[in-house]
Amino acid sequence: MRVCLFGTYQRHHSANRLLRRALEAAGHEVEEMHEPLWEETPDKAASYFGPASLARLGARYALAGRRLARRWRTREGAPPVVVVGFGGHLDVLLADRVCRPRRGLVFAPLVSLSETLVDDRRVFRPGSWRARRLADLDRRAFAASDLVLTDTAAHAEYLSELGVARETLAVWHLGFEPEFLPAPPPREGAARILFYGRYLPLHGIETIVRAAALLGPYVELVLLGSGPERGRVRALVDRIGLSVTWKDAVPLAALPDELSRAAVVLGVFGASRKAAMVVPNKVYQAAAHGAPLVTRDGPALREVLVPGEHCLVCPPDDPPALAAQVRALLADPDRAARLGRAARAHVLENFGPTRQARRLDAILGARFGTRAAAEVA
């Protein structure tokens, strides 16, 4: 089946990267009509969503939309399934209007705008006219889609509460990248605790910092990455007087080495509903690499991992509970290694790249009546 990735979606975001790889691995013929826009500013602080910035982005989107429409009009070949990924709410509305004829329109949003910018990041005040506009954009984008892919069943339930028709929803867990398939080397013995990510509120990095302060100076906390919360976290670290190793983001291919050097890898610890509904890419990656993992408990996590069997969990926004779980793994390296091995075996069997490609192909086949030309190896 021919698939067209369409829009200004964030091409290199992990969710979009995994989606494209799964489509190609399933044997679909993938073409791309993409105009870069949102990824040009990877760390989106609150000012990014201010009136002046949004006005500039709106003008640039209008130009990008015209270029995309022109490219669609000149494309050749059979009508494809049009797929819009994370960052593509406006793209769905554009595709619904200009991408005709088509076999179907798929939206893989990862998150709604309301849960991200209103509920989680608090960029816009709940109940404000801007929040209402975002909710309207969510509804319109979902209503225009023939199929909405969600990353967890918990997220699908949330979207159905927003009014998304249940018959248009399908759950496709993201899984992990092939870079994490090779067997990891023996772990080093240092008490090194690793968090990596984009410093978003759902990550609960303040909880991580306060837990590290309770663990004492014999633990090395490594914070890897950048994002809108990093400045605030630095200020908190300075106030507490905590010693932290700061590292900038590294390429995907270098992440397995970072995981191998950590005695414990941390997931997310935010208290928002969004944090309970998602399984971040870092959780899949740590599990696939066999790294001892501690993350917050929640319904989405339990769709993928079994606490106590594959990882340790704690309540959200609870530094003492997080510190206790990290301390338990550091005090019992054999248990930590068993959890890591069990997690790796579990996700390789149930959420590996080949399995996820087959699942995605089955979802598309059931919805649009056709499967990929090639069988997944």
Stockholm file with secondary structure:
# STOCKHOLM 1.0

chainA/1-377         MRVCLFGTYQRHHSANRLLRRALEAAGHEVEEMHEPLWEETPDKAASYFGPASLARLGARYALAGRRLARRWRTREGAPPVVVVGFGGHLDVLLADRVCRPRRGLVFAPLVSLSETLVDDRRVFRPGSWRARRLADLDRRAFAASDLVLTDTAAHAEYLSELGVARETLAVWHLGFEPEFLPAPPPREGAARILFYGRYLPLHGIETIVRAAALLGPYVELVLLGSGPERGRVRALVDRIGLSVTWKDAVPLAALPDELSRAAVVLGVFGASRKAAMVVPNKVYQAAAHGAPLVTRDGPALREVLVPGEHCLVCPPDDPPALAAQVRALLADPDRAARLGRAARAHVLENFGPTRQARRLDAILGARFGTRAAAEVA
#=GR chainA/1-377 SS CEEEEEESCCTTSHHHHHHHHHHHHTTCEEEEEECCCGGGSSSCCGGGGSHHHHHHHHHHHHHHHHHHHHHHHHCCSSCCEEEECTTCHHHHHHHHHHCCSCSEEEECCSSCHIIIIIIISCSSCTTSHHHHHHHHHHHHHHHHCSEEEESSHHHHHHHHHTTCCGGGEEECCCCCCGGGCSCCCCCCCSCEEEEEECCCGGGCHHHHHHHHHHHCTTSEEEEEECCTTHHHHHHHHHHHTCCEEEECCCCGGGHHHHHHTCSEEECCCCCSHHHHHCCCHHHHHHHHTTCCEEEECCTTHHHHCCBTTTBEEECTTCHHHHHHHHHHHHHCHHHHHHHHHHHHHHHHHHHSHHHHHHHHHHHHHHHHSCCCSSCCC
#=GC SS_cons         CEEEEEESCCTTSHHHHHHHHHHHHTTCEEEEEECCCGGGSSSCCGGGGSHHHHHHHHHHHHHHHHHHHHHHHHCCSSCCEEEECTTCHHHHHHHHHHCCSCSEEEECCSSCHIIIIIIISCSSCTTSHHHHHHHHHHHHHHHHCSEEEESSHHHHHHHHHTTCCGGGEEECCCCCCGGGCSCCCCCCCSCEEEEEECCCGGGCHHHHHHHHHHHCTTSEEEEEECCTTHHHHHHHHHHHTCCEEEECCCCGGGHHHHHHTCSEEECCCCCSHHHHHCCCHHHHHHHHTTCCEEEECCTTHHHHCCBTTTBEEECTTCHHHHHHHHHHHHHCHHHHHHHHHHHHHHHHHHHSHHHHHHHHHHHHHHHHSCCCSSCCC
//
